[in-house]
Amino acid sequence: MATKLKNSKTDPNASLKKSLTGITGLDEITGGGLPTGRPTLICGSAGAGKTLFSTEFIIRGAVEFGEPGVIMTFEENIADLEINVASMGFDLKKLQKDGLVRIDYVRVERTEIEETGEYDLDGLFIRLGYAIDSIGARRVMLDTLENLFAGLTNQAILRAELRRLFNWLKEKGVTAVITGEKGDGGLTRQGLEEYVSDCVIVLEHRVTNQISTRLLRVVKYRGSLHGTNEYPFLIDEEGISVLPVTSLLLNNEVSEERVSSGIPALDKMLGGVGFFQGSSILVSGTAGTGKTSIAALFANVSCQQKRRCLYFAFEESPQQIVRNMKSIGVDLTSHISAGLLQMHASRPTLFGLEMHLVAIHKKIKKFKPSVVILDPITNLITIGSVAEVKSILIRLIDYLQSENITVMFTALTLNNIVNEQTDEGVSSLVDAWILVRDVESNGERNRALYIMKSRGMNHSNQVREFVITDHGLDLLDVYLTSDGVLTGSAREAQLLNEAAGAELRTHAVTRKNREIERKKLVLEAKISSLKEEFEGVQEELNKTYLEEDLRKEILEKNRKQLSQQRSNKTKNDTTEKGK
Amino acid sequence: MTQPKKASKKLPAKTKEHKYELRLYIAGNTSKSMTALANLKKYCEEHLVGQYRLEIIDLLLHPQLAAGDQILAIPTLVRKVPVPIRKIIGDLSNEEKVLVGLDIRPAKS
């Protein structure tokens, strides 16, 4: 009997075919969606999101994948359902008009129904079959079959009929989602899982530390690999998004590209260029050391280079950050209005850690930034343990690296001792770690910055003084003296001291020079007088020489004369004698 | 293929204003449906002669009619008039229950 209902459409080879759900993240976990042509059980306690999940499956199937769907609801009437999904931005009325979705509201009212004797649920089959055939539906949603148990008393018939229903759905070849209320012993109150053996997904709403997290787990997926973890999911104005977190293969593409930190002096410390694109940077420091300023400058420089930046603030509101950054000469408003910068502020306690991660993921996927800033991650610790925060950050960094997005975290260190480990324990994960710390001396507090690590680049090992001015941030050389590191006014004093010393020195030098000049003059005068003296002596000596020569000459002359005269006399004498 | 029952077969009506308007939903000539129909006819002839109108709807032929009366189970007997609407599902084998369900006979105290 009822042969019309049994027109088989299933293809035995299609057992591993999957139907995409269109629900963000779920298709990754299940490796392609729910099993095509088979029923899937969605179970969970009240308010876990079962109806929304299955409705989204139907609507997305109709809208995105061209597979019309039938919604058979036992709980909510059509008008309620339309309103509920309208809040997710789906127009169910239009979909019904276009023949993409058909809704059948099955009301089971116990007070109206009397049971006598044998019956079956062919009426339900016929209604469902009619709805499926009228729009050529490929997907079916049954929400919640368990209401039948409330309306009908003959459990034996009901169970037999349910088994028949699931077989019939399989024969019809429709991909069905069936919701079931969570039960005490089993997954569902009425043990529906015993009929649906192909795929079972459990939704949960868990509250830890007064913060609720929605979780999804694929309990069973026959004939297919699937992620077995509990995945957090988020319900917002765009429906459900599940965060798959199993992609932890360390084989990300890396970039050789470098990005400026926004502080020229810091770039100089980082091999002269800056960070690697797609790297993760941790800026940690004590309170009030300017971590947010560093982050804001980084955002600023990215926007100036027309790179999109997404800024998650967990402490301050965007307006507050924009105002505060104006005081150091950074105008973030222009970037926001240019659409290059998006700021999202949320209190960490708004929802659970996992939800934060999902929310961050979603926003990143939507905005596609090249820089993401989380300021500060420390606050996340208020809603989870260190290990949880770390696992979240690992997954976040992993995701960002796979997308080649540069991320900057700021973290508050609670003590002044330089920790080798930050509170969140992420230091080993990040590629670059910049530490800003207080240096307290001479009754004032100054900031010092240094690079704890920076993978893959030659970076400075120097402690630099970090100053915040009206025009931005700058790094100065720190003065190392015998008294230790000098910063702030001590550095200024040292500078003045040195300037005074230099002045004195130059002064001293000039005086000495003058003295030398004078001495030179004196000596030169002395030299000239000695020279004159020498010349006098020389002249004197020369004079005696001359006189002597002269005398000698004269004497010679005289002698010659005399001898001449004498010879003449003798001659005359001889001549006289000869006469 | 079984020969389905003709839809909306009106049984003889003697007066224009019927005290009872009944609809029996069936799906083909299943044994349950046939039993229910036979039982119903018997009760009506015994207790409601001239006061009722019976419509038989075969959902295999008119599946679109199932939603209107919120039919799940087959066979289902619906008492449209008098209000409130009453539904009796099953093969109607328990006469007492059917009559009480249709408010033909008050429940035994």
Interface residues (C-beta under 8 A of the other chain):
Chain A: M1 A2 T3 K4 D104 V106 R107 V108 E109 E112 I113 E114 E115 T116 G117 E118 Y119 D120 L121 D122 G123 L124 I126 R127 G129 Y130 L148 G151 L152
Chain B: M1 T2 Y25 A27 G28 N29 T30 K32 T35 A36 L59 L60 P63 Q64 A66 A67 Q70 I71 L72 A73 I74 P75 T76 P84 I85 R86 K87 I88 I89 G90 D91 L92 S93 N94 K97 V98 V100 G101
